Structures are given as C-alpha cells and as structure tokens.
C-alpha cells in the first residue's frame, strides 16, 4: 500500500510543480511584464504617481525569464525521464538461498564491499547480492544502485542514474525561482508604494517563489557538498561505520582451508578472512578505519565522477554519469586513497602481484627501513 502511495505521489507532485510553473509564467509575463510594464492601464495607478510604459524592461525580463524557464524545464523533463525509465534498480534473484546464487558478477573485480566472511552483501528481500553502495528502497521494494534518497518532488528515486540530473535540477531550480522572487519583490514593492495596490496573484507568487527558492537552494548546497565528499544521503547517515573489503590476493600466513576464519597470525596483520572465490582467484578481507570513505578521491574527481569530465557536462542534462559507463575490473566505483593504501599495504587488489610496501621504524640511531611481508603498521 505504501509503495503504491509513493508511486502516486511521485506523479502528482511533479504535475503540481508544472502547474506552479504555469502560474508563475502567467503572472510574470502577462501581469507584470505586459500589463504593468509594457502596457500599463491608462490612468493606473492613480494620480500623483502615474506609471510610464517601460517596454525595454518588460521585453528584457521576458527574455531572461524564458531562457531560465527553458533550461529548467529541459532539466526537469530529463530528470523525470531517467527516474521513470531507468531508476537503477537491481534485478530480483530467482533463488532465496544465497548459497545457491552465483557471485560471478563480483569475482571479476579486484575489490568489493563484503561481509565478515568475504561474501558480497546479501538482500533477503530481493534474493540477490548487492553491488557496492546499493541500498534497498522500501518505497520501491527493490535494491537501488548508489541510492541517494527517495524524492517525490523529483518523480521518484534518486540513484546513480539520476543523481547528476537531480543536481542540475536543483541548480537551475534555484536560479529560476530566485529570478522570479527578485522580480516579484521589486515590482510588488513599487506598485504598493505608488498605488497602495497589492494584487493577491502577485502576493501568492511571491510567497511560492520564496518558499521554493529556499528549498531548492538549500537542497542544492547540501547535495553538492555531499557530492564533493562522495557521500550519498544514506551514507551520510551511516558516516562513521567501517567497511569490510574483499581484495584480490593471498595472505602469506597459512590457513586451514580456502574459506576459513582467520588464524592468529592473520588477525595480527588485520586480515579478517581469506576465501577462494574461483580456482584462480582468492580474496583476503580487510577493514577500513571508522569514518573512512572508501570512494573519496578528492572533491574535483568526486564531482567529475558524477557530473562529467568536462565543464559542459556539468551544466548540460544530456550524458549519463561517468560512474555508470566507466566500470571495470577494479571495482564498482573508483577507490579512494583509504582503499588504495590498504591494497599497497597487503599487496592485494589492484596491487596484487606487487610486494607489500615496507614500513619505517624509528630507533635511537635514526630511521631504519624494515621489510614487512604482512603489511604490519
């Protein structure tokens, strides 16, 4: 029942927004620009403050308004199209027992998020494994890749497929509503001063534009900040957690089986488990420090991963995010320094086949370089 209600609201609210835009267009273009500025009614307002026709001002405001409305409308339609046709959901599994579901999707990767035993994260409701950064949406009843949040005002779920267009929607939304807010504030104040007239249509639009400007501007600042630090809204709530990561490689410490609990030696090196995924690919499980973001690659690269590799892609709602098309064997998403350091430390993941890094030990005689085959710190 809740899922059905959410789907209905994801249709009704965008339609109400379209109605609000139509209302704003009528007030700004016709009532303000045409009636009040370009062709003021003869004898209005009353003496001694008559209003002269200001056709150049009216035309300029109409042009700017139409440009902002066009880019905002195109972005809004692009966002709705992606959310409604490609929400980024994970397919439902045919089996409900995870031991019988193939992990071949993950076995090709150098590293992936896993549970304590080295298996991918399981969703019992969908009957399938979760790719990295995937969360189960109660609104859709499905797992969604890189789910950010459910936004009925944007038409549904904001995920890896629509995050870029959602940011653009907020950016052009606050520009559009900000322009309407300025126009209505200036000319409502002028009209009130000259004629003591305060049309209800103008006042309503002033209130609506102020409300939605604050909403879109606040949402844009929050969303763009999260984007720059490479966190989704859900991950911000979970900030401080640790991540278990399965990395391609082998421990130099002996273990009793191909998928076993760590030995005492392995525990000392920080290895949680070791598992043989395929005859030729074994993985060790290590853990990040609390609060470390495995995917944070720096603000500029984080933004580029979602918005695009050039500045035009940041503003044009055309191409999909690079994070969807740029996947390879290294992982579901690009790994940040927090993970690459672990790979270098253990000689695993993308660093598999290279010797683990050495550590430095300071003694009373100076700095001594010591080879550390187990990646001890």
C-alpha positions in Angstrom: 0.0 0.0 0.0 2.8 2.4 0.9 4.6 1.6 -2.3 1.5 2.4 -4.3 1.0 5.7 -2.4 4.6 6.7 -3.1 4.3 6.0 -6.8 1.1 8.1 -6.9 2.8 11.0 -5.1 5.8 10.8 -7.4 3.4 11.5 -10.3 1.1 14.1 -8.6 3.8 16.3 -7.1 5.6 16.8 -10.4 2.3 17.7 -12.0 1.6 20.2 -9.2 5.1 21.7 -9.9 4.2 22.0 -13.6 1.0 23.8 -12.5 3.1 26.2 -10.3 5.4 27.0 -13.2 2.4 27.7 -15.5 1.0 30.0 -12.8 4.4 31.8 -12.4 4.6 32.2 -16.2 1.2 33.8 -16.3 1.9 36.3 -13.5 5.5 37.2 -14.5 5.0 37.5 -18.3 1.4 38.7 -18.6 0.5 40.5 -15.4 3.9 42.0 -14.6 5.8 42.4 -17.9 2.9 43.0 -20.3 0.1 44.6 -18.2 2.2 46.5 -15.7 5.4 47.4 -17.5 4.8 47.4 -21.3 1.2 48.4 -21.5 0.0 49.9 -18.1 -3.7 50.6 -18.0 -4.4 54.3 -18.7 -5.0 56.3 -15.6 -3.5 53.5 -13.4 -2.2 53.9 -10.8 -4.0 56.9 -9.6 -2.5 60.5 -9.5 0.0 61.7 -8.4 2.2 58.6 -9.2 1.3 57.5 -12.8 3.3 54.6 -14.3 5.0 55.1 -17.6 5.3 52.3 -20.1 8.7 50.5 -19.8 8.7 48.3 -22.9 12.5 47.7 -22.9 12.4 46.5 -19.3 9.4 44.3 -19.9 11.0 42.7 -23.0 14.3 42.1 -21.2 12.6 40.4 -18.3 10.6 38.2 -20.6 13.7 37.1 -22.5 15.6 36.3 -19.3 12.6 34.5 -17.8 12.1 32.3 -20.9 15.8 31.3 -21.0 15.7 30.3 -17.3 12.4 28.5 -17.8 13.7 26.6 -20.8 16.8 25.2 -19.2 14.9 24.4 -16.0 12.1 22.7 -17.9 14.6 20.6 -20.0 16.5 19.6 -16.9 13.3 18.7 -15.1 12.0 16.6 -18.0 15.3 14.8 -18.4 15.3 14.0 -14.6 11.8 12.6 -14.8 12.6 10.6 -17.9 15.6 8.9 -16.3 13.9 8.3 -13.0 10.8 6.8 -14.6 12.5 4.7 -17.2 15.9 3.8 -15.6 15.8 4.1 -11.8 18.9 2.0 -11.3 17.3 -1.0 -9.6 19.0 -4.3 -9.2 17.3 -7.4 -10.7 15.4 -9.7 -8.5 17.0 -13.1 -7.8 15.4 -16.4 -8.7 16.7 -18.1 -5.6 16.1 -17.1 -1.9 19.1 -19.0 -0.6 22.2 -17.0 -1.0 24.5 -20.1 -1.1 22.8 -21.0 -4.4 23.1 -17.6 -6.1 26.2 -17.0 -8.3 28.7 -14.4 -7.3 30.3 -14.2 -10.8 29.5 -10.5 -11.0 31.9 -9.8 -8.2 34.5 -12.5 -8.9 35.9 -10.4 -11.8 36.6 -7.4 -9.6 39.9 -6.6 -7.8 37.9 -5.5 -4.7 34.3 -5.2 -3.5 32.4 -4.5 -0.3 31.7 -7.7 1.6 30.5 -9.2 4.8 32.9 -10.5 7.5 33.3 -13.8 5.6 34.2 -12.3 2.3 30.9 -12.7 0.5 29.0 -9.8 -1.2 26.3 -8.1 0.8 23.0 -10.0 0.6 19.5 -8.7 0.3 17.0 -11.2 1.5 14.0 -9.2 0.2 15.3 -9.1 -3.4 17.0 -12.5 -3.2 20.2 -11.2 -4.8 23.6 -9.8 -3.9 24.0 -6.0 -3.5 26.7 -4.3 -5.7 28.8 -1.7 -3.8 26.8 1.3 -2.5 23.5 -0.4 -3.2 20.6 0.0 -0.7 17.2 -1.5 -0.5 14.4 1.1 -1.1 11.3 0.5 0.9 9.4 2.9 -1.4 10.2 0.8 -4.5 10.6 -2.6 -2.8 13.8 -3.1 -4.7 17.5 -2.6 -4.3 18.8 0.5 -6.0 22.4 1.2 -7.1 24.1 4.1 -5.4 20.7 5.1 -3.9 20.7 8.7 -2.6 17.1 9.2 -1.4 13.5 9.0 -2.5 12.2 12.4 -3.7 8.6 12.5 -4.8 9.1 16.1 -5.9 11.7 14.8 -8.4 9.4 12.0 -9.5 10.9 9.1 -7.5 14.2 7.6 -6.5 17.5 9.5 -6.9 20.2 7.0 -7.7 23.4 6.6 -9.8 21.4 7.1 -13.0 19.7 10.3 -12.0 22.0 11.9 -9.4 23.6 14.2 -12.0 20.3 15.4 -13.3 19.0 15.9 -9.8 21.9 18.2 -9.0 21.2 20.2 -12.3 17.5 20.3 -11.5 18.2 21.9 -8.1 20.8 24.3 -9.6 18.5 25.6 -12.3 15.6 25.5 -9.9 17.1 27.9 -7.5 18.2 30.2 -10.4 14.7 30.2 -11.8 12.8 30.7 -8.5 15.4 33.2 -7.4 14.8 35.3 -10.5 11.0 35.1 -10.0 11.5 36.1 -6.4 13.5 39.2 -7.3 11.1 40.3 -10.0 8.1 39.9 -7.8 9.7 41.6 -4.8 10.9 44.6 -6.8 7.7 45.3 -8.6 5.3 44.4 -5.8 7.1 46.9 -3.6 7.0 49.5 -6.4 3.3 49.0 -7.1 2.4 49.1 -3.4 4.3 52.3 -3.0 2.8 54.1 -6.0 -0.8 52.9 -5.8 -1.4 51.2 -2.5 -2.4 48.2 -4.6 -1.3 44.7 -3.6 -2.8 42.1 -6.0 -3.4 38.7 -4.5 -1.9 36.9 -7.5 1.4 38.8 -7.1 1.5 38.1 -3.3 0.8 34.4 -3.8 3.6 34.1 -6.4 6.0 36.0 -4.2 5.3 33.5 -1.3 5.6 30.5 -3.5 8.8 31.7 -5.2 10.4 32.5 -1.8 9.5 29.0 -0.4 10.8 27.1 -3.4 13.9 29.2 -3.7 14.9 28.4 -0.1 14.0 24.8 -0.7 16.0 24.3 -3.9 18.9 26.5 -2.8 19.3 24.6 0.5 18.9 21.2 -1.2 21.5 22.2 -3.9 24.1 23.3 -1.3 23.6 20.1 0.7 23.5 17.8 -2.3 26.6 19.4 -3.9 28.5 19.2 -0.7 27.8 15.5 -0.3 28.7 15.1 -3.9 32.1 16.8 -3.3 32.9 14.4 -0.5 31.5 11.4 -2.3 28.7 10.5 0.1 25.1 9.8 -0.7 22.4 11.0 1.7 22.1 7.4 3.1 25.9 7.1 3.6 26.0 10.5 5.4 23.6 9.0 8.0 25.8 5.9 8.3 29.0 8.1 8.4 31.4 6.6 11.0 30.8 3.0 10.0 33.6 0.7 8.9 33.7 -1.3 5.6 34.8 -4.8 5.1 36.5 -5.1 1.7 37.4 -8.3 -0.1 40.6 -7.7 -2.1 42.1 -10.0 -4.7 45.2 -11.6 -3.2 46.5 -14.2 -0.8 47.7 -14.0 2.7 51.3 -15.1 3.4 50.1 -16.7 6.6 48.9 -20.3 6.5 45.2 -21.0 6.8 43.4 -24.3 7.3 41.1 -24.0 4.3 40.2 -21.9 1.3 37.4 -20.2 3.1 38.1 -20.0 6.8 38.2 -17.9 9.9 41.5 -16.0 10.2 44.4 -17.6 12.1 46.1 -15.8 14.9 48.8 -14.6 12.6 46.2 -13.3 10.1 44.4 -11.4 12.9 47.6 -9.7 13.8 48.1 -8.5 10.3 44.5 -7.1 10.1 43.1 -9.8 7.8 39.6 -10.8 8.8 39.2 -13.8 6.5 40.6 -15.4 3.4 38.3 -17.0 0.7 38.8 -18.8 -2.6 36.3 -17.3 -5.0 37.3 -19.3 -8.1 40.2 -21.8 -8.7 42.4 -18.9 -9.8 41.1 -16.0 -7.7 41.4 -15.8 -3.9 40.5 -12.9 -1.8 41.5 -11.5 1.6 39.1 -9.5 3.7 40.4 -6.3 5.4 38.6 -3.4 7.1 38.7 0.3 6.8 39.2 2.7 9.7 36.0 4.1 11.3 34.8 7.1 9.3 37.0 6.5 6.3 35.2 6.9 3.0 36.4 4.1 0.6 35.3 6.1 -2.5 36.5 9.7 -1.6 39.1 10.6 -4.3 39.2 14.3 -3.7 36.5 17.0 -4.3 37.2 17.6 -8.0 37.4 14.0 -9.0 34.3 13.1 -6.9 32.3 15.8 -8.8 33.7 14.6 -12.2 32.7 11.0 -11.4 29.0 12.1 -11.2 28.7 15.3 -13.3 31.1 14.5 -16.1 34.7 15.0 -17.2 34.3 18.5 -18.7 32.5 21.6 -17.6 29.9 21.5 -20.3 28.7 18.1 -19.0 28.2 19.7 -15.6 25.6 22.1 -17.0 24.0 20.2 -19.9 21.5 17.5 -19.0 22.4 15.2 -21.8 25.0 12.5 -21.0 24.7 10.0 -18.2 27.2 10.0 -15.3 30.7 8.5 -16.0 30.3 6.3 -12.9 27.8 4.2 -14.8 29.8 3.8 -18.0 33.3 3.7 -16.5 33.1 0.5 -14.5 36.0 -2.0 -14.9 37.5 -4.9 -13.0 39.0 -2.6 -10.3 35.6 -2.2 -8.6 32.0 -1.0 -8.9 33.3 2.6 -8.3 36.7 4.2 -8.2 38.5 3.5 -5.0 39.9 6.4 -2.9 43.2 6.6 -1.0 41.7 4.9 2.0 41.4 1.7 0.0 44.4 2.0 -2.3 46.7 2.3 0.8 45.3 -1.0 2.0 45.9 -2.5 -1.4 49.5 -1.4 -1.3 49.9 -2.5 2.3 48.7 -6.0 1.7 49.9 -6.3 -2.0 46.2 -7.1 -2.8 43.5 -5.8 -5.1 45.0 -3.6 -7.9 48.4 -4.1 -6.2 48.1 -7.9 -6.4 51.4 -9.3 -7.6 53.5 -6.5 -6.3 55.3 -6.9 -3.0 53.7 -5.3 0.0 55.1 -1.9 1.0 57.8 -1.6 3.6 57.3 0.3 6.8 59.7 2.6 8.6 60.7 2.0 12.2 62.4 4.8 14.2 65.2 3.8 16.5 67.6 5.8 18.7 70.1 5.6 15.9 67.8 7.1 13.3 65.3 5.7 10.8 65.6 2.1 9.9 63.8 0.6 6.9 62.2 -2.8 7.7 60.6 -5.1 5.2 57.2 -6.1 6.4 55.8 -9.1 4.5 52.5 -9.0 6.3 51.8 -5.3 6.0 52.1 -4.6 9.7 52.0 -1.0 10.8 
